[in-house]
Protein backbone atom coordinates (compact mmCIF):
# COMPACT_ATOMS: atom_id res chain seq x y z
CA UNK A 1 0.00 0.00 0.00
CA UNK A 2 1.54 3.30 -1.05
CA UNK A 3 1.54 6.55 0.83
CA UNK A 4 -1.34 7.81 -1.25
CA UNK A 5 -3.57 4.90 -0.13
CA UNK A 6 -2.49 5.35 3.48
CA UNK A 7 -3.39 9.00 3.24
CA UNK A 8 -6.84 8.04 2.01
CA UNK A 9 -7.60 5.71 4.95
CA UNK A 10 -8.15 8.41 7.55
CA UNK A 11 -10.43 10.20 5.15
CA UNK A 12 -12.71 7.15 4.99
CA UNK A 13 -12.80 6.91 8.82
CA UNK A 14 -13.57 10.62 9.14
CA UNK A 15 -16.57 10.22 6.82
CA UNK A 16 -18.00 7.54 9.14
CA UNK A 17 -17.53 9.81 12.14
CA UNK A 18 -19.19 12.62 10.24
CA UNK A 19 -22.18 10.38 9.59
CA UNK A 20 -22.47 9.61 13.32
CA UNK A 21 -22.14 13.27 14.19
CA UNK A 22 -24.67 14.13 11.52
CA UNK A 23 -27.12 11.62 12.99
CA UNK A 24 -26.70 13.16 16.45
CA UNK A 25 -27.16 16.65 15.13
CA UNK A 26 -30.23 15.56 13.16
CA UNK A 27 -31.73 14.03 16.33
CA UNK A 28 -31.08 17.20 18.28
CA UNK A 29 -32.49 19.25 15.45
CA UNK A 30 -35.64 17.10 15.32
CA UNK A 31 -36.19 17.55 19.06
CA UNK A 32 -35.62 21.26 18.71
CA UNK A 33 -38.00 21.42 15.77
CA UNK A 34 -40.72 19.54 17.69
CA UNK A 35 -40.39 21.94 20.62
CA UNK A 36 -40.49 24.93 18.30
CA UNK A 37 -43.57 23.52 16.59
CA UNK A 38 -45.28 23.04 19.95
CA UNK A 39 -44.46 26.60 20.96
CA UNK A 40 -45.66 28.01 17.65
CA UNK A 41 -48.97 26.10 17.70
CA UNK A 42 -51.55 28.78 18.46
CA UNK A 43 -54.31 26.40 19.51
CA UNK A 44 -52.38 25.45 22.65
CA UNK A 45 -52.57 29.02 23.95
CA UNK A 46 -56.40 29.10 24.24
CA UNK A 47 -56.26 25.63 25.81
CA UNK A 48 -53.87 26.84 28.51
CA UNK A 49 -55.99 29.92 29.25
CA UNK A 50 -59.20 27.82 29.17
CA UNK A 51 -57.73 25.46 31.78
CA UNK A 52 -56.53 28.37 33.91
CA UNK A 53 -59.99 29.96 34.03
CA UNK A 54 -61.61 26.56 34.58
CA UNK A 55 -59.41 25.65 37.55
CA UNK A 56 -59.75 29.07 39.14
CA UNK A 57 -63.55 29.02 38.79
CA UNK A 58 -63.76 25.50 40.24
CA UNK A 59 -61.57 26.53 43.18
CA UNK A 60 -63.58 29.73 43.70
CA UNK A 61 -66.91 27.91 43.99
CA UNK A 62 -65.99 24.54 45.48
CA UNK A 63 -64.88 26.20 48.74
CA UNK A 64 -68.38 27.62 49.36
CA UNK A 65 -69.91 24.41 50.81
CA UNK A 66 -66.61 23.34 52.41
CA UNK A 67 -65.38 26.35 54.40
CA UNK A 68 -68.29 26.47 56.90
CA UNK A 69 -67.63 22.82 57.70
CA UNK A 70 -63.90 23.41 58.19
CA UNK A 71 -64.56 26.33 60.55
CA UNK A 72 -67.50 24.56 62.27
CA UNK A 73 -69.72 27.62 62.02
CA UNK A 74 -72.83 28.88 60.27
CA UNK A 75 -72.37 29.56 56.57
CA UNK A 76 -74.14 32.91 56.90
CA UNK A 77 -71.57 34.22 59.40
CA UNK A 78 -70.22 37.60 58.28
CA UNK A 79 -66.64 36.42 58.76
CA UNK A 80 -67.18 33.83 56.03
CA UNK A 81 -68.50 36.56 53.78
CA UNK A 82 -65.28 38.52 54.26
CA UNK A 83 -63.26 35.36 53.67
CA UNK A 84 -64.97 34.57 50.38
CA UNK A 85 -64.82 38.21 49.24
CA UNK A 86 -61.08 38.58 49.93
CA UNK A 87 -60.29 36.92 46.59
CA UNK A 88 -61.98 39.62 44.53
CA UNK A 89 -60.44 42.38 46.63
CA UNK A 90 -56.86 41.17 46.18
CA UNK A 91 -57.56 40.36 42.54
CA UNK A 92 -58.68 43.94 42.03
CA UNK A 93 -55.58 45.40 43.69
CA UNK A 94 -53.06 43.17 41.91
CA UNK A 95 -54.55 43.91 38.49
CA UNK A 96 -53.20 47.46 38.67
CA UNK A 97 -49.72 45.94 38.55
CA UNK A 98 -50.20 42.83 36.43
CA UNK A 99 -51.71 44.64 33.43
CA UNK A 100 -48.88 47.16 32.88
CA UNK A 101 -46.25 44.50 33.68
CA UNK A 102 -47.68 42.23 31.00
CA UNK A 103 -47.47 44.98 28.39
CA UNK A 104 -43.83 45.76 29.16
CA UNK A 105 -42.34 42.33 29.84
CA UNK A 106 -44.59 39.80 28.13
CA UNK A 107 -47.16 37.16 29.03
CA UNK A 108 -45.05 34.19 30.10
CA UNK A 109 -43.85 35.27 33.53
CA UNK A 110 -47.30 36.44 34.77
CA UNK A 111 -48.93 33.25 33.48
CA UNK A 112 -46.41 30.97 35.17
CA UNK A 113 -46.53 33.02 38.36
CA UNK A 114 -50.32 32.86 38.34
CA UNK A 115 -50.34 29.07 38.01
CA UNK A 116 -47.81 28.73 40.83
CA UNK A 117 -49.95 30.95 43.08
CA UNK A 118 -53.19 29.13 42.21
CA UNK A 119 -51.60 25.74 42.87
CA UNK A 120 -50.11 27.02 46.14
CA UNK A 121 -53.47 28.37 47.27
CA UNK A 122 -55.14 24.98 46.77
CA UNK A 123 -52.51 23.38 49.00
CA UNK A 124 -53.12 26.11 51.58
CA UNK A 125 -56.81 25.25 51.51
CA UNK A 126 -56.09 21.53 51.84
CA UNK A 127 -53.86 21.88 54.90
CA UNK A 128 -55.33 25.00 56.53
CA UNK A 129 -56.70 23.14 59.62
CA UNK A 130 -53.28 21.55 60.17
CA UNK A 131 -51.67 24.99 59.98
CA UNK A 132 -54.27 26.27 62.42
CA UNK A 133 -53.40 23.50 64.91
CA UNK A 134 -56.97 23.14 66.05
CA UNK A 135 -57.62 26.84 66.60
CA UNK A 136 -60.58 28.10 64.61
CA UNK A 137 -59.16 31.60 64.17
CA UNK A 138 -55.73 30.31 63.18
CA UNK A 139 -57.46 28.12 60.63
CA UNK A 140 -59.45 31.13 59.49
CA UNK A 141 -56.21 33.09 59.03
CA UNK A 142 -54.72 30.27 56.91
CA UNK A 143 -57.87 30.13 54.79
CA UNK A 144 -57.81 33.92 54.38
CA UNK A 145 -54.21 33.75 53.12
CA UNK A 146 -55.17 30.96 50.72
CA UNK A 147 -58.12 32.91 49.36
CA UNK A 148 -56.04 36.08 48.97
CA UNK A 149 -53.24 34.22 47.18
CA UNK A 150 -55.87 32.75 44.88
CA UNK A 151 -57.02 36.28 44.02
CA UNK A 152 -53.52 37.38 43.04
CA UNK A 153 -52.98 34.21 41.00
CA UNK A 154 -56.32 34.65 39.24
CA UNK A 155 -55.36 38.23 38.38
CA UNK A 156 -52.15 37.00 36.74
CA UNK A 157 -53.65 34.19 34.65
CA UNK A 158 -56.80 36.10 33.63
CA UNK A 159 -55.13 39.35 32.58
CA UNK A 160 -52.05 37.81 30.96
CA UNK A 161 -54.09 34.96 29.48
CA UNK A 162 -56.68 37.13 27.75
CA UNK A 163 -53.93 39.50 26.58
CA UNK A 164 -52.00 36.57 25.15
CA UNK A 165 -55.05 35.28 23.26
CA UNK A 166 -55.63 38.77 21.82
CA UNK A 167 -51.98 39.00 20.77
CA UNK A 168 -51.87 35.54 19.15
CA UNK A 169 -55.12 36.11 17.24
CA UNK A 170 -54.85 39.55 15.59
CA UNK A 171 -57.72 38.84 13.20
CA UNK A 172 -60.73 40.48 14.86
CA UNK A 173 -63.29 37.87 13.82
CA UNK A 174 -61.14 34.91 14.80
CA UNK A 175 -60.19 36.56 18.07
CA UNK A 176 -63.83 36.91 19.09
CA UNK A 177 -64.58 33.25 18.40
CA UNK A 178 -61.52 32.06 20.35
CA UNK A 179 -62.31 34.30 23.32
CA UNK A 180 -65.81 32.87 23.45
CA UNK A 181 -64.35 29.38 23.78
CA UNK A 182 -61.89 30.53 26.44
CA UNK A 183 -64.65 32.15 28.50
CA UNK A 184 -66.45 28.81 28.36
CA UNK A 185 -63.80 27.55 30.79
CA UNK A 186 -64.92 30.14 33.34
CA UNK A 187 -68.58 29.19 32.98
CA UNK A 188 -67.83 25.46 33.10
CA UNK A 189 -65.82 25.94 36.27
CA UNK A 190 -68.64 27.86 37.92
CA UNK A 191 -71.05 25.16 36.80
CA UNK A 192 -69.19 22.19 38.30
CA UNK A 193 -67.41 23.88 41.22
CA UNK A 194 -70.17 23.85 43.80
CA UNK A 195 -71.29 20.23 43.27
CA UNK A 196 -67.62 19.19 42.98
CA UNK A 197 -66.92 20.57 46.45
CA UNK A 198 -70.12 19.26 47.96
CA UNK A 199 -69.77 15.79 46.42
CA UNK A 200 -67.10 14.83 48.94
CA UNK A 201 -69.64 15.03 51.73
CA UNK A 202 -70.59 11.52 50.59
CA UNK A 203 -67.25 9.98 51.57
CA UNK A 204 -67.06 8.06 54.87
CA UNK A 205 -67.08 10.61 57.67
CA UNK A 206 -68.81 13.26 55.57
CA UNK A 207 -67.33 16.48 54.30
CA UNK A 208 -65.36 16.91 57.52
CA UNK A 209 -63.20 13.97 56.43
CA UNK A 210 -63.31 14.45 52.66
CA UNK A 211 -62.72 18.18 52.34
CA UNK A 212 -59.04 17.74 51.37
CA UNK A 213 -59.75 15.75 48.21
CA UNK A 214 -61.12 18.47 45.93
CA UNK A 215 -58.19 20.76 46.71
CA UNK A 216 -55.61 18.05 46.10
CA UNK A 217 -57.24 17.15 42.78
CA UNK A 218 -57.29 20.80 41.68
CA UNK A 219 -53.64 21.25 42.69
CA UNK A 220 -52.63 18.22 40.61
CA UNK A 221 -54.50 19.53 37.57
CA UNK A 222 -52.95 22.94 38.09
CA UNK A 223 -49.48 21.42 38.22
CA UNK A 224 -50.11 19.55 34.95
CA UNK A 225 -51.30 22.74 33.27
CA UNK A 226 -48.23 24.55 34.62
CA UNK A 227 -45.94 21.95 33.03
CA UNK A 228 -47.80 22.30 29.73
CA UNK A 229 -47.38 26.04 29.86
CA UNK A 230 -43.66 25.82 30.61
CA UNK A 231 -43.29 23.45 27.66
CA UNK A 232 -45.21 25.67 25.26
CA UNK A 233 -44.38 29.15 26.51
CA UNK A 234 -41.21 28.83 28.55
CA UNK A 235 -40.32 31.25 31.33
CA UNK A 236 -38.96 34.16 29.31
CA UNK A 237 -39.73 37.52 30.94
CA UNK A 238 -39.53 39.37 27.67
CA UNK A 239 -40.93 38.98 24.19
CA UNK A 240 -40.46 40.82 20.95
CA UNK A 241 -42.21 43.95 22.07
CA UNK A 242 -43.33 46.61 19.67
CA UNK A 243 -41.50 49.90 19.39
CA UNK A 244 -44.59 51.86 20.44
CA UNK A 245 -45.04 52.74 24.08
CA UNK A 246 -47.82 50.66 25.71
CA UNK A 247 -50.91 52.63 26.64
CA UNK A 248 -51.20 53.10 30.39
CA UNK A 249 -54.33 52.27 32.35
CA UNK A 250 -54.81 55.97 33.05
CA UNK A 251 -54.76 56.73 29.33
CA UNK A 252 -57.19 53.92 28.59
CA UNK A 253 -59.80 55.02 31.14
CA UNK A 254 -59.85 58.42 29.42
CA UNK A 255 -61.16 56.67 26.31
CA UNK A 256 -64.96 56.92 26.33
CA UNK A 257 -65.37 53.78 24.27
CA UNK A 258 -63.30 51.68 26.68
CA UNK A 259 -65.10 53.22 29.67
CA UNK A 260 -68.44 52.30 28.08
CA UNK A 261 -67.30 48.70 27.62
CA UNK A 262 -65.97 48.52 31.19
CA UNK A 263 -69.21 49.88 32.68
CA UNK A 264 -71.24 47.38 30.65
CA UNK A 265 -68.96 44.55 31.83
CA UNK A 266 -69.29 45.70 35.45
CA UNK A 267 -73.10 45.80 35.26
CA UNK A 268 -73.30 42.41 33.56
CA UNK A 269 -71.38 40.79 36.42
CA UNK A 270 -73.35 42.74 39.03
CA UNK A 271 -76.48 40.86 37.97
CA UNK A 272 -75.01 37.62 39.29
CA UNK A 273 -72.72 38.90 42.08
CA UNK A 274 -75.46 40.85 43.90
CA UNK A 275 -77.90 37.92 43.85
CA UNK A 276 -75.38 35.22 44.76
CA UNK A 277 -75.52 35.65 48.58
CA UNK A 278 -79.28 36.31 48.84
CA UNK A 279 -80.90 34.15 46.14
CA UNK A 280 -80.68 30.74 47.88
CA UNK A 281 -82.20 32.02 51.14
CA UNK A 282 -84.97 33.82 49.22
CA UNK A 283 -85.80 30.64 47.32
CA UNK A 284 -85.97 28.62 50.54
CA UNK A 285 -88.38 31.01 52.22
CA UNK A 286 -90.67 31.95 49.30
CA UNK A 287 -91.18 28.75 47.30
CA UNK A 288 -93.36 25.93 48.53
CA UNK A 289 -94.05 23.84 45.39
CA UNK A 290 -91.85 22.03 46.16
CA UNK A 291 -90.08 23.29 49.27
CA UNK A 292 -86.56 23.52 47.85
CA UNK A 293 -83.70 21.43 49.11
CA UNK A 294 -80.04 22.31 48.61
CA UNK A 295 -79.61 20.12 45.53
CA UNK A 296 -82.71 21.60 43.89
CA UNK A 297 -81.47 25.14 44.46
CA UNK A 298 -78.13 24.18 42.93
CA UNK A 299 -79.86 22.60 39.95
CA UNK A 300 -81.96 25.70 39.32
CA UNK A 301 -78.95 28.02 39.53
CA UNK A 302 -76.97 25.74 37.21
CA UNK A 303 -79.49 26.47 34.44
CA UNK A 304 -78.07 29.99 34.23
CA UNK A 305 -74.51 28.70 33.79
CA UNK A 306 -75.59 26.21 31.11
CA UNK A 307 -77.21 29.03 29.18
CA UNK A 308 -74.03 31.10 29.57
CA UNK A 309 -71.82 28.34 28.13
CA UNK A 310 -74.02 27.78 25.10
CA UNK A 311 -74.49 31.47 24.33
CA UNK A 312 -70.79 32.41 24.61
CA UNK A 313 -69.94 29.86 21.94
CA UNK A 314 -72.60 31.26 19.61
CA UNK A 315 -72.47 35.01 20.32
CA UNK A 316 -68.67 35.14 20.12
CA UNK A 317 -68.94 34.45 16.37
CA UNK A 318 -70.89 37.66 15.79
CA UNK A 319 -69.65 39.77 12.88
CA UNK A 320 -67.94 43.05 13.65
CA UNK A 321 -70.87 45.09 12.40
CA UNK A 322 -73.28 43.23 14.72
CA UNK A 323 -71.10 42.87 17.80
CA UNK A 324 -72.40 46.06 19.40
CA UNK A 325 -75.97 44.89 18.72
CA UNK A 326 -75.28 41.62 20.56
CA UNK A 327 -73.90 43.59 23.51
CA UNK A 328 -76.94 45.88 23.47
CA UNK A 329 -79.31 42.92 23.34
CA UNK A 330 -77.38 41.16 26.15
CA UNK A 331 -77.64 44.11 28.56
CA UNK A 332 -81.32 44.48 27.61
CA UNK A 333 -81.90 40.82 28.53
CA UNK A 334 -80.20 41.45 31.87
CA UNK A 335 -82.66 44.29 32.44
CA UNK A 336 -85.56 41.96 31.61
CA UNK A 337 -84.23 39.06 33.70
CA UNK A 338 -83.59 41.12 36.83
CA UNK A 339 -86.94 42.87 36.41
CA UNK A 340 -88.92 39.62 36.32
CA UNK A 341 -86.91 37.51 38.77
CA UNK A 342 -88.66 38.74 41.97
CA UNK A 343 -92.05 38.44 40.24
CA UNK A 344 -91.83 34.65 39.95
CA UNK A 345 -93.21 34.27 43.47
CA UNK A 346 -97.00 33.96 43.44
CA UNK A 347 -99.27 34.80 46.38
CA UNK A 348 -99.65 31.13 47.25
CA UNK A 349 -95.91 30.48 47.26
CA UNK A 350 -95.25 29.62 43.66
CA UNK A 351 -93.47 26.78 41.90
CA UNK A 352 -89.71 26.63 42.38
CA UNK A 353 -89.05 25.86 38.73
CA UNK A 354 -90.75 29.08 37.55
CA UNK A 355 -87.52 30.82 38.47
CA UNK A 356 -85.57 28.91 35.81
CA UNK A 357 -86.80 31.17 32.99
CA UNK A 358 -85.49 34.49 34.38
CA UNK A 359 -82.25 32.78 35.44
CA UNK A 360 -81.77 31.45 31.91
CA UNK A 361 -82.44 34.95 30.59
CA UNK A 362 -79.72 36.24 32.92
CA UNK A 363 -77.29 33.57 31.72
CA UNK A 364 -78.01 34.40 28.09
CA UNK A 365 -77.60 38.12 28.72
CA UNK A 366 -74.30 37.77 30.57
CA UNK A 367 -72.99 35.39 27.93
CA UNK A 368 -73.87 37.77 25.10
CA UNK A 369 -72.27 40.72 26.90
CA UNK A 370 -69.05 38.95 27.94
CA UNK A 371 -68.41 37.22 24.61
CA UNK A 372 -68.63 40.51 22.71
CA UNK A 373 -67.18 43.01 25.21
CA UNK A 374 -63.86 41.19 25.64
CA UNK A 375 -62.95 41.14 21.92
CA UNK A 376 -64.37 44.66 21.53
CA UNK A 377 -61.89 45.97 24.11
CA UNK A 378 -59.05 44.29 22.26
CA UNK A 379 -60.22 45.89 19.02
CA UNK A 380 -60.43 49.32 20.67
CA UNK A 381 -56.82 49.04 21.78
CA UNK A 382 -55.83 48.06 18.22
CA UNK A 383 -57.48 50.97 16.48
CA UNK A 384 -57.11 53.71 19.10
CA UNK A 385 -53.97 52.86 21.08
CA UNK A 386 -50.85 50.71 20.82
CA UNK A 387 -51.69 47.05 20.33
CA UNK A 388 -50.68 45.96 23.82
CA UNK A 389 -53.43 44.19 25.69
CA UNK A 390 -52.28 43.74 29.29
CA UNK A 391 -53.57 47.09 30.53
CA UNK A 392 -57.00 46.85 28.92
CA UNK A 393 -57.65 43.30 30.14
CA UNK A 394 -56.30 44.30 33.53
CA UNK A 395 -59.00 46.99 33.57
CA UNK A 396 -61.58 44.41 32.46
CA UNK A 397 -60.60 42.13 35.35
CA UNK A 398 -60.75 45.11 37.72
CA UNK A 399 -64.32 45.81 36.55
CA UNK A 400 -65.30 42.19 37.21
CA UNK A 401 -63.53 42.07 40.59
CA UNK A 402 -65.11 45.36 41.64
CA UNK A 403 -68.49 43.92 40.78
CA UNK A 404 -67.84 40.91 43.01
CA UNK A 405 -66.67 43.16 45.85
CA UNK A 406 -69.54 45.67 45.68
CA UNK A 407 -72.31 43.31 44.51
CA UNK A 408 -72.53 40.92 47.48
CA UNK A 409 -72.18 43.72 50.05
CA UNK A 410 -74.70 46.06 48.42
CA UNK A 411 -77.11 43.23 47.60
CA UNK A 412 -77.05 41.92 51.18
CA UNK A 413 -77.55 45.37 52.71
CA UNK A 414 -80.46 46.35 50.44
CA UNK A 415 -82.01 42.91 50.95
CA UNK A 416 -81.77 43.27 54.71
CA UNK A 417 -83.50 46.67 54.84
CA UNK A 418 -85.80 46.66 51.81
CA UNK A 419 -86.13 43.04 50.67
CA UNK A 420 -84.98 40.83 47.84
CA UNK A 421 -87.06 42.56 45.17
CA UNK A 422 -85.53 45.96 45.90
CA UNK A 423 -82.00 44.55 45.74
CA UNK A 424 -82.56 42.94 42.34
CA UNK A 425 -84.51 45.86 40.91
CA UNK A 426 -81.60 48.20 41.74
CA UNK A 427 -79.50 46.09 39.37
CA UNK A 428 -82.31 46.20 36.84
CA UNK A 429 -82.32 49.99 36.99
CA UNK A 430 -78.55 50.09 36.39
CA UNK A 431 -78.89 47.80 33.38
CA UNK A 432 -81.62 50.07 31.98
CA UNK A 433 -79.35 53.11 32.39
CA UNK A 434 -76.43 51.41 30.63
CA UNK A 435 -78.41 50.18 27.61
CA UNK A 436 -78.48 53.55 25.74
CA UNK A 437 -74.72 54.04 26.18
CA UNK A 438 -73.97 50.88 24.16
CA UNK A 439 -75.10 52.79 21.08
CA UNK A 440 -71.80 54.72 21.01
CA UNK A 441 -69.94 51.44 20.25
CA UNK A 442 -71.65 51.39 16.85
CA UNK A 443 -69.38 54.08 15.42
CA UNK A 444 -65.74 54.29 16.54
CA UNK A 445 -63.22 57.02 15.94
CA UNK A 446 -59.75 55.85 14.95
CA UNK A 447 -56.86 57.76 16.43
CA UNK A 448 -54.35 59.18 14.01
CA UNK A 449 -51.32 58.29 16.14
CA UNK A 450 -50.38 56.12 19.08
CA UNK A 451 -49.45 58.99 21.38
CA UNK A 452 -52.98 59.39 22.70
CA UNK A 453 -53.09 63.12 21.86
CA UNK A 454 -56.74 62.99 20.86
CA UNK A 455 -56.27 63.53 17.13
CA UNK A 456 -58.67 61.54 15.00
CA UNK A 457 -58.86 60.89 11.30
CA UNK A 458 -62.25 59.39 10.78
CA UNK A 459 -65.40 58.07 12.32
CA UNK A 460 -65.89 54.49 11.14
CA UNK A 461 -68.90 52.26 11.04
CA UNK A 462 -68.31 48.64 11.98
CA UNK A 463 -69.32 47.30 8.59
CA UNK A 464 -66.38 45.19 7.43
CA UNK A 465 -64.04 42.53 8.60
CA UNK A 466 -61.01 44.51 7.42
CA UNK A 467 -60.78 46.70 10.52
CA UNK A 468 -57.42 48.42 10.98
CA UNK A 469 -55.27 46.67 13.54
Secondary structure, DSSP 4 states (H G I P E B T S, - for coil): --HHHHHHHHHHHHHHHHHHHHHHHHHHHHHHHHHHHHHH-THHHHHHHHHHHHHHHHHHHHTHHHHHHHHTS-TT-HHHHHHHHHHHHHHHHHHHHHHHHHHHH-SHHHHHHHHHHHHHHHHHHHHHHHHHTT-HHHHHHHHHHHHHHHHHHHHHHHHHHHHHHHHH--SHHHHHHHHHHHHHHHHHHHHHHHHHHHGGGGSTT-HHHHHHHHHHHHHHHHHHHHHHHHHHH-S-S-----SSPPPPHHHHTT-HHHHHHHHHHHHHHHHHHHHHHHHHHHHHHH--BTPPPHHHHHHHHHHHHHHHHHHHHHHTT--HHHHHHHHHHHHHHHHHHHHHHGGG--TT--BGGGHHHHHHHHHHHHHHHHHHHHHHHHHHHHHHS-S--HHHHHHHHHHHHHHHHHHHHHHHHHHHHH-HHHHHHHHHHHHHHHHGGGGGGGEEEEESSSS----EEEEEES--S----
